[in-house]
Amino acid sequence: MILPGLVSVAFYRRRPSALQIALGLAFTVVVSGLLGYWQDEGKSVVWLNVVLAIVGGVILYAAILAYLVYVYLPKRARTAGAGPPPPSP
């Protein structure tokens, strides 16, 4: 579930939809929370680890998505706003 937004950028060279990003973030939050919980299950710091794991997972997902969009879609972003070059005399 984390891959739909990332795969659309990396392999299909198109911006991920809001649904793909939302699904990736939701999966990241759930999996990161579970990993943070299982790491120190039964200890008093378990909820701190859950929060830190979720925040870290979301930051990592956002960083990877931003990097892929920056690397794979820079030409579309620049050419979309600019018109054709002026004709040469």
URWOJO-V341893 format. One record per residue. PHI is phi in whole degrees, -180 to 180 (999 if undefined). NEAR is the number of other ideal C-beta (glycine too) atoms within 10 Angstrom. Layout:
phi=(PHI & PHI)
near=(NEAR & NEAR)
//
This chain:
phi=(999 & -73 & -84 & -56 & -69 & -71 & -67 & -64 & -76 & -71 & -106 & -101 & 56 & -137 & -68 & -71 & -75 & -63 & -65 & -63 & -66 & -64 & -64 & -64 & -67 & -63 & -64 & -61 & -63 & -66 & -67 & -64 & -62 & -64 & -66 & -65 & -70 & -69 & -62 & -127 & -59 & 92 & -99 & -74 & -96 & -62 & -73 & -65 & -66 & -63 & -64 & -64 & -66 & -66 & -62 & -63 & -64 & -67 & -63 & -63 & -62 & -64 & -66 & -65 & -64 & -63 & -63 & -64 & -65 & -65 & -77 & -94 & -124 & -74 & -69 & -64 & -68 & -76 & -80 & -67 & -88 & -92 & -85 & -66 & -67 & -68 & -68 & -84 & -75)
near=(13 & 18 & 12 & 16 & 25 & 19 & 14 & 18 & 22 & 14 & 9 & 10 & 11 & 11 & 16 & 20 & 12 & 9 & 10 & 19 & 18 & 13 & 17 & 22 & 18 & 12 & 16 & 21 & 16 & 14 & 15 & 21 & 16 & 13 & 15 & 22 & 14 & 12 & 14 & 14 & 9 & 5 & 10 & 7 & 10 & 14 & 12 & 12 & 18 & 19 & 12 & 14 & 21 & 19 & 13 & 14 & 21 & 14 & 11 & 13 & 20 & 14 & 10 & 16 & 18 & 11 & 12 & 17 & 18 & 11 & 10 & 17 & 14 & 10 & 9 & 12 & 11 & 9 & 10 & 7 & 6 & 7 & 6 & 6 & 6 & 6 & 5 & 4 & 3)
//
